[in-house]
């Protein structure tokens, strides 16, 4: 499987790309950790934020949702902007916006300011994220070097959530919730100071930005994520939920129709001719539905049923980050020999098994070492295998000049799997929860785990099907 542009052509196009490649990877991975870990860091601070700003639970969840809505809504625009306006420029602009928004959040005197600042952080992440991954593929030539770099990059991203849970708990306990945003600001500024020194300048593309497509897809995705997020608290039949989702469907269908006819599309539909890209898109959805479902329900189980503190429940997930690092590194070393598709399928299957263990082994009097840790360990191996191979596959067979938008699209698919998937799992769990006793509540949790595991298992089978039928992979 080869990309459309060879590594030699890429190096020629960007002559300074390999001067300090590993230093560049550190900066790009740090920005990814800042983006990926921000949700987890804030999660640990939510109770104190609510008390300090007198926020109801319904309002408090928007400190998380505002980030997700802005991030998912602007990802495709951020990916295309990286290809057209320049990757280093978009990366720096995104990190800068994230850091400035963190300053505003740290000083926020009211609920409205805090929520607006979180949306600003989401927009910054949408600009820097696709540019960051595209820079990795630009700096490292295709082959073992790129596979190793992607393994390190994805291990940092996949493990930053569990690390963020601990960091957020420690900072909040020691210095208060505002310190969480102060640390984000410091990391963002450190990344910005190193951008010019270690990242290649690159060049701007000759294409124009597709503003019609950008408006349609940004509004469509924003309304879709808003509608799904809102449905989890007010129900699927609420007028604003129905209106948002109907408008989202109309806008997204219109976006596809427009992209098929415009000369310079925001999302070139030709990237879907690549079989690895299609497999990576399915993997993103099947991966993040059970993963975020587990990360949503596991703390509820540990704190609400087993009586863990927030810091204890966060610490319980820490092994996930450590195991992911080793699994992703193993995937990177063996990707060329085993192939992307088998690794994605194996990773999803292990995620399904891990969630299945939670379904079978989370009683009212559960034990961490027997009932929780084995599930976390199995899932973590699967995450490392699937995330590294999915990231590489998302740009296989795609021209180098379109790597930004290809990266943005795959992360968008991850967000769709996470937001819509978790909302669906919550709906399923609520449907079978008939009372308020621990056993009744657990029946809902178990149904959510079983459903999430089934999604991962079906995804694994579909991705593995060509190999099972003896078909050759094409890109």
C-alpha positions as CSV (number, residue, x, y, z in Angstrom):
1,X,0.0,0.0,0.0
2,X,1.6,3.2,-1.1
3,X,0.5,6.8,-1.0
4,X,0.1,8.8,-4.2
5,X,3.3,10.9,-3.5
6,X,6.5,9.1,-2.7
7,X,8.7,9.9,0.2
8,X,11.4,11.3,-2.0
9,X,8.9,13.7,-3.7
10,X,7.7,14.8,-0.2
11,X,11.2,15.5,0.9
12,X,11.9,17.5,-2.2
13,X,8.8,19.5,-1.7
14,X,9.7,20.3,1.9
15,X,13.5,20.5,2.0
16,X,13.8,21.4,5.7
17,X,11.4,18.7,6.9
18,X,14.0,16.3,8.3
19,X,16.4,18.7,10.1
20,X,15.0,17.9,13.6
21,X,12.3,15.4,13.0
22,X,12.1,13.9,16.5
23,X,12.1,17.4,18.1
24,X,9.3,18.3,15.8
25,X,7.4,15.1,16.9
26,X,7.7,16.1,20.5
27,X,6.1,19.5,19.8
28,X,3.3,17.9,17.7
29,X,2.6,15.2,20.3
30,X,2.5,17.8,23.0
31,X,-0.1,19.8,21.2
32,X,-2.1,16.6,20.6
33,X,-1.9,15.8,24.3
34,X,-3.1,19.3,25.1
35,X,-6.1,18.8,22.8
36,X,-7.0,15.2,23.8
37,X,-6.4,15.6,27.5
38,X,-8.3,18.9,27.9
39,X,-11.7,17.1,28.2
40,X,-10.4,14.7,30.9
41,X,-8.5,17.5,32.8
42,X,-11.7,19.5,33.0
43,X,-13.8,16.5,34.0
44,X,-12.1,16.2,37.3
45,X,-12.7,19.9,38.1
46,X,-16.4,19.9,37.2
47,X,-17.8,19.6,40.7
48,X,-15.7,22.5,42.0
49,X,-16.5,24.7,38.9
50,X,-20.2,24.1,39.5
51,X,-20.0,25.1,43.2
52,X,-17.8,28.2,42.5
53,X,-19.9,29.6,39.7
54,X,-23.3,28.3,41.1
55,X,-24.0,26.2,38.0
56,X,-26.8,23.7,37.7
57,X,-25.9,20.2,36.4
58,X,-27.7,21.0,33.1
59,X,-25.6,24.1,32.7
60,X,-22.4,22.5,33.9
61,X,-22.3,19.9,31.2
62,X,-22.0,22.7,28.6
63,X,-18.4,23.3,29.8
64,X,-17.8,19.9,28.1
65,X,-20.3,20.1,25.3
66,X,-19.2,23.6,24.1
67,X,-15.8,22.2,23.5
68,X,-17.1,19.1,21.7
69,X,-19.5,21.1,19.5
70,X,-16.9,23.6,18.3
71,X,-14.2,20.9,17.9
72,X,-16.4,18.6,15.8
73,X,-18.1,21.4,13.8
74,X,-14.9,23.0,12.6
75,X,-12.6,20.0,12.1
76,X,-13.1,19.6,8.3
77,X,-12.6,23.3,7.8
78,X,-9.5,23.1,9.9
79,X,-8.2,20.2,7.9
80,X,-8.7,21.9,4.6
81,X,-7.3,25.2,5.8
82,X,-4.1,23.4,6.8
83,X,-3.8,22.1,3.2
84,X,-4.6,25.4,1.6
85,X,-3.2,28.1,3.9
86,X,-0.2,26.1,5.3
87,X,0.1,23.5,8.0
88,X,2.6,25.3,10.3
89,X,0.5,28.5,10.1
90,X,-2.8,26.7,11.0
91,X,-1.0,24.6,13.7
92,X,0.3,27.8,15.4
93,X,-3.0,29.6,15.0
94,X,-4.9,26.7,16.6
95,X,-2.5,26.3,19.5
96,X,-2.5,30.1,20.1
97,X,-6.3,30.3,20.1
98,X,-6.4,27.3,22.5
99,X,-3.9,29.0,24.9
100,X,-5.7,32.4,24.8
101,X,-9.0,30.7,25.4
102,X,-7.5,28.9,28.4
103,X,-6.4,32.3,29.8
104,X,-10.0,33.6,29.5
105,X,-11.3,30.4,31.1
106,X,-8.9,30.7,34.0
107,X,-10.1,34.3,34.7
108,X,-13.7,33.6,33.8
109,X,-16.0,35.6,36.2
110,X,-19.2,33.9,35.0
111,X,-20.7,30.9,33.5
112,X,-21.2,32.5,30.0
113,X,-17.6,33.5,29.8
114,X,-16.3,30.1,30.8
115,X,-18.5,28.3,28.2
116,X,-17.5,30.7,25.5
117,X,-13.8,30.1,26.4
118,X,-14.3,26.3,26.2
119,X,-15.8,26.8,22.7
120,X,-12.7,28.8,21.8
121,X,-10.5,26.0,22.9
122,X,-12.5,23.5,20.8
123,X,-12.1,25.8,17.7
124,X,-8.3,26.0,18.4
125,X,-8.1,22.2,18.6
126,X,-10.0,21.9,15.3
127,X,-7.4,24.1,13.6
128,X,-4.3,22.5,15.2
129,X,-5.3,18.9,15.2
130,X,-5.5,18.1,11.5
131,X,-2.4,20.3,10.8
132,X,-0.5,18.4,13.4
133,X,-1.1,15.0,12.0
134,X,-0.5,16.2,8.4
135,X,2.9,17.6,9.6
136,X,3.9,14.2,11.0
137,X,3.3,12.6,7.6
138,X,5.1,15.4,5.9
139,X,8.2,15.2,8.1
140,X,8.6,11.5,8.2
141,X,8.9,9.5,5.0
142,X,6.5,6.7,4.3
143,X,7.8,3.4,5.7
144,X,9.3,2.3,9.1
145,X,10.2,5.8,10.2
146,X,6.6,7.1,9.6
147,X,5.1,4.0,11.3
148,X,7.3,4.6,14.3
149,X,6.5,8.3,14.5
150,X,2.8,7.6,14.1
151,X,3.0,5.0,16.9
152,X,4.5,7.5,19.3
153,X,2.1,10.2,18.2
154,X,-1.0,8.1,18.6
155,X,0.2,6.6,21.9
156,X,0.4,10.1,23.3
157,X,-3.0,11.0,22.0
158,X,-4.7,7.8,23.2
159,X,-3.1,7.8,26.6
160,X,-3.6,11.6,27.4
161,X,-7.2,11.1,28.5
162,X,-6.3,8.8,31.4
163,X,-3.3,11.0,32.3
164,X,-5.6,14.1,32.2
165,X,-8.0,12.5,34.7
166,X,-5.2,12.3,37.3
167,X,-3.6,15.7,36.5
168,X,-7.0,17.4,36.7
169,X,-7.7,15.8,40.1
170,X,-4.3,16.7,41.5
171,X,-4.4,20.3,40.3
172,X,-8.0,20.9,41.4
173,X,-7.3,19.4,44.9
174,X,-4.1,21.4,45.3
175,X,-4.8,24.8,43.7
176,X,-8.4,25.0,42.6
177,X,-10.1,24.5,39.2
178,X,-8.6,27.6,37.6
179,X,-5.2,26.1,37.9
180,X,-6.3,23.5,35.3
181,X,-6.5,26.3,32.6
182,X,-3.3,27.9,33.8
183,X,-1.4,24.7,33.1
184,X,-3.0,24.4,29.7
185,X,-1.9,28.0,28.9
186,X,1.7,27.2,29.9
187,X,1.9,24.1,27.8
188,X,0.3,26.0,24.8
189,X,2.8,28.8,25.1
190,X,5.8,26.4,25.3
191,X,4.6,24.7,22.1
192,X,4.2,28.0,20.4
193,X,7.7,29.1,21.3
194,X,9.2,26.0,19.6
195,X,7.1,26.1,16.4
196,X,9.3,28.2,14.2
197,X,12.5,26.5,15.4
198,X,11.5,22.9,14.7
199,X,8.6,22.7,12.3
200,X,9.0,23.0,8.5
201,X,7.5,26.2,7.0
202,X,5.9,24.3,4.2
203,X,4.0,25.9,1.4
204,X,0.5,27.2,0.7
205,X,-1.7,25.2,-1.7
206,X,-2.9,26.7,-4.9
207,X,-6.5,25.9,-4.2
208,X,-9.1,28.2,-2.9
209,X,-11.1,27.5,0.3
210,X,-14.6,26.2,-0.5
211,X,-16.6,28.6,1.7
212,X,-20.0,27.3,0.6
213,X,-19.0,23.8,1.6
214,X,-17.3,25.1,4.8
215,X,-20.4,26.9,6.0
216,X,-22.7,23.9,5.2
217,X,-20.6,21.2,6.8
218,X,-19.6,23.3,9.8
219,X,-23.2,24.3,10.6
220,X,-24.4,20.7,9.8
221,X,-21.9,19.0,12.1
222,X,-22.3,21.7,14.8
223,X,-26.1,21.2,14.8
224,X,-25.7,17.4,14.8
225,X,-23.4,17.3,17.8
226,X,-25.5,19.9,19.6
227,X,-28.7,18.0,18.9
228,X,-27.3,14.7,20.1
229,X,-25.7,16.3,23.2
230,X,-28.9,18.1,24.1
231,X,-31.0,14.9,23.6
232,X,-29.1,13.1,26.4
233,X,-30.5,15.6,28.9
234,X,-34.0,16.6,27.5
235,X,-34.9,13.6,25.4
236,X,-35.0,12.9,21.6
237,X,-38.5,14.4,21.1
238,X,-37.7,17.9,22.4
239,X,-38.4,20.5,19.8
240,X,-34.9,22.0,19.7
241,X,-33.4,18.5,19.4
242,X,-35.6,17.6,16.5
243,X,-35.1,20.9,14.8
244,X,-31.3,20.7,15.2
245,X,-31.1,17.2,13.8
246,X,-33.4,17.8,10.9
247,X,-31.4,20.9,9.9
248,X,-28.2,19.0,10.3
249,X,-29.3,16.3,7.9
250,X,-30.5,18.9,5.3
251,X,-27.2,20.8,5.6
252,X,-25.0,17.6,5.4
253,X,-26.9,16.2,2.4
254,X,-26.6,19.6,0.7
255,X,-22.9,19.6,1.5
256,X,-22.3,16.2,-0.2
257,X,-24.3,17.4,-3.2
258,X,-22.2,20.6,-3.4
259,X,-18.9,18.8,-3.0
260,X,-19.8,16.5,-6.0
261,X,-20.2,19.5,-8.3
262,X,-17.7,22.1,-7.2
263,X,-14.3,22.3,-8.8
264,X,-12.3,22.8,-5.6
265,X,-14.2,20.9,-2.8
266,X,-13.6,21.3,0.9
267,X,-13.7,17.5,1.2
268,X,-12.5,15.8,-2.0
269,X,-14.8,12.8,-2.2
270,X,-12.0,11.0,-4.2
271,X,-10.3,10.2,-0.9
272,X,-13.0,7.5,-0.3
273,X,-11.7,5.6,-3.3
274,X,-9.0,4.4,-1.0
275,X,-10.0,1.2,0.8
276,X,-7.8,2.0,3.8
277,X,-9.5,5.3,4.2
278,X,-13.0,3.7,4.2
279,X,-11.8,1.1,6.8
280,X,-10.3,3.8,9.0
281,X,-13.6,5.7,8.9
282,X,-15.5,2.7,10.1
283,X,-12.8,1.9,12.7
284,X,-13.1,5.5,14.1
285,X,-16.8,5.1,14.7
286,X,-16.6,1.5,16.0
287,X,-13.7,2.5,18.2
288,X,-15.0,5.6,20.0
289,X,-18.6,4.4,20.6
290,X,-17.6,1.7,23.1
291,X,-14.5,3.6,24.4
292,X,-16.3,6.8,25.4
293,X,-19.2,4.8,26.6
294,X,-16.9,2.9,29.0
295,X,-15.2,6.2,30.1
296,X,-18.7,7.6,30.8
297,X,-20.1,4.7,32.7
298,X,-17.0,3.3,34.5
299,X,-16.6,6.4,36.7
300,X,-20.4,6.3,37.5
301,X,-20.0,2.7,38.5
302,X,-16.9,3.2,40.6
303,X,-18.1,6.4,42.3
304,X,-21.8,5.7,42.5
305,X,-21.8,2.0,43.2
306,X,-18.4,1.2,44.7
307,X,-18.0,4.5,46.6
308,X,-14.7,5.6,45.0
309,X,-13.6,9.2,45.2
310,X,-13.1,11.2,41.9
311,X,-9.3,10.9,42.3
312,X,-9.6,7.1,42.9
313,X,-11.8,6.5,39.9
314,X,-9.4,8.6,37.8
315,X,-6.4,6.6,39.1
316,X,-8.2,3.4,38.2
317,X,-8.0,4.3,34.5
318,X,-4.3,5.2,34.6
319,X,-3.1,1.7,33.5
320,X,-5.0,2.3,30.3
321,X,-2.5,5.1,29.3
322,X,0.6,3.0,30.1
323,X,-0.6,-0.1,28.2
324,X,-1.7,1.9,25.2
325,X,1.8,3.3,24.8
326,X,3.3,-0.2,24.6
327,X,0.6,-1.5,22.3
328,X,0.8,1.4,19.9
329,X,4.6,1.1,19.7
330,X,4.2,-2.6,18.9
331,X,1.6,-1.8,16.2
332,X,4.0,0.8,14.7
333,X,6.9,-1.7,14.5
334,X,4.8,-4.5,13.0
335,X,2.4,-2.5,10.8
336,X,4.4,-3.0,7.6
337,X,4.5,-6.8,8.2
338,X,1.0,-7.4,9.5
339,X,-0.9,-4.7,7.7
340,X,-3.2,-1.9,8.8
341,X,-6.5,-3.7,8.3
342,X,-5.6,-6.8,10.5
343,X,-4.4,-4.5,13.3
344,X,-7.6,-2.4,13.2
345,X,-9.7,-5.5,13.3
346,X,-7.7,-7.1,16.1
347,X,-7.8,-3.9,18.1
348,X,-11.6,-3.5,17.8
349,X,-12.1,-7.2,18.7
350,X,-10.0,-6.7,21.9
351,X,-12.0,-3.6,22.7
352,X,-15.2,-5.6,22.3
353,X,-13.8,-8.3,24.6
354,X,-12.7,-5.7,27.2
355,X,-16.2,-4.1,27.3
356,X,-17.7,-7.6,27.4
357,X,-15.7,-8.2,30.6
358,X,-17.2,-5.1,32.1
359,X,-20.7,-6.4,31.1
360,X,-20.0,-9.7,32.8
361,X,-17.8,-8.6,35.7
362,X,-19.2,-5.4,37.4
363,X,-21.3,-6.5,40.4
364,X,-22.6,-4.3,43.2
365,X,-19.8,-5.4,45.4
366,X,-17.2,-5.4,42.7
367,X,-13.4,-5.6,43.2
368,X,-11.1,-3.4,41.2
369,X,-8.4,-6.0,40.6
370,X,-10.8,-8.7,39.5
371,X,-13.7,-6.9,37.9
372,X,-12.3,-3.6,36.4
373,X,-8.5,-3.9,35.8
374,X,-8.7,-6.9,33.5
375,X,-11.3,-5.1,31.3
376,X,-9.2,-1.9,31.2
377,X,-6.0,-3.9,30.3
378,X,-7.6,-5.8,27.4
379,X,-9.3,-2.7,26.1
380,X,-6.1,-0.8,26.3
381,X,-4.2,-3.3,24.2
382,X,-6.9,-3.0,21.6
383,X,-6.9,0.8,21.6
384,X,-3.1,0.9,21.0
385,X,-3.4,-1.5,18.1
386,X,-6.4,0.1,16.5
387,X,-5.5,3.7,17.0
388,X,-2.1,3.5,15.5
389,X,-3.2,1.5,12.4
390,X,-6.4,3.6,12.0
391,X,-4.4,6.8,12.0
392,X,-2.0,5.5,9.3
393,X,-4.8,4.1,7.2
394,X,-6.8,7.3,7.3
395,X,-4.2,8.9,4.9
396,X,-3.1,5.8,2.9
397,X,-3.7,6.3,-0.8
398,X,-4.4,10.0,-0.2
399,X,-2.2,12.6,-2.0
400,X,0.2,14.4,0.4
401,X,-1.4,17.8,-0.3
402,X,-4.7,16.4,1.0
403,X,-3.4,14.8,4.3
404,X,-4.8,17.7,6.3
405,X,-8.4,17.2,5.2
406,X,-8.0,13.4,5.4
407,X,-6.8,13.7,9.0
408,X,-9.6,16.2,9.8
409,X,-12.2,13.8,8.4
410,X,-11.0,10.8,10.4
411,X,-11.1,12.8,13.7
412,X,-14.6,14.0,12.7
413,X,-15.6,10.4,12.4
414,X,-14.1,9.7,15.8
415,X,-16.2,12.6,17.3
416,X,-19.3,11.3,15.6
417,X,-18.7,7.9,17.0
418,X,-18.1,9.4,20.5
419,X,-21.0,11.9,20.7
420,X,-23.7,10.0,18.8
421,X,-22.5,6.6,20.1
422,X,-22.5,7.7,23.8
423,X,-25.9,9.4,23.4
424,X,-27.3,6.1,21.9
425,X,-25.8,4.1,24.8
426,X,-27.3,6.4,27.3
427,X,-30.7,6.0,25.6
428,X,-30.4,2.2,25.7
429,X,-29.3,2.2,29.3
430,X,-32.1,4.5,30.4
431,X,-34.7,2.3,28.6
432,X,-33.9,-0.7,30.7
433,X,-33.3,1.1,34.0
434,X,-36.6,0.6,36.0
435,X,-35.6,1.8,39.4
436,X,-33.0,3.6,41.6
437,X,-31.5,0.6,43.4
438,X,-27.9,-0.3,42.7
439,X,-29.1,-3.5,40.9
440,X,-31.5,-1.5,38.7
441,X,-28.9,1.1,37.9
442,X,-26.3,-1.6,37.1
443,X,-28.7,-3.3,34.6
444,X,-28.6,-0.1,32.5
445,X,-24.8,0.1,32.7
446,X,-24.5,-3.6,31.7
447,X,-26.8,-3.0,28.7
448,X,-24.7,0.0,27.6
449,X,-21.5,-2.1,27.9
450,X,-23.0,-5.0,25.9
451,X,-24.2,-2.7,23.2
452,X,-20.9,-0.9,22.9
453,X,-19.0,-4.2,22.7
454,X,-21.4,-5.3,19.9
455,X,-20.6,-2.2,17.9
456,X,-16.8,-2.8,18.2
457,X,-17.3,-6.5,17.3
458,X,-19.4,-5.8,14.2
459,X,-16.8,-3.2,13.1
460,X,-14.0,-5.7,13.5
461,X,-15.8,-8.3,11.4
462,X,-16.6,-5.8,8.6
463,X,-13.0,-4.5,8.5
464,X,-11.6,-8.0,8.5
465,X,-14.0,-9.3,5.8
466,X,-11.8,-8.6,2.7
467,X,-9.0,-10.6,4.3
468,X,-11.3,-13.4,5.3
469,X,-12.6,-13.6,1.8
470,X,-9.1,-13.6,0.3
471,X,-9.4,-10.2,-1.4
472,X,-6.3,-8.0,-1.9
473,X,-6.2,-4.6,-0.3
474,X,-6.2,-1.7,-2.7
475,X,-5.8,2.0,-2.2
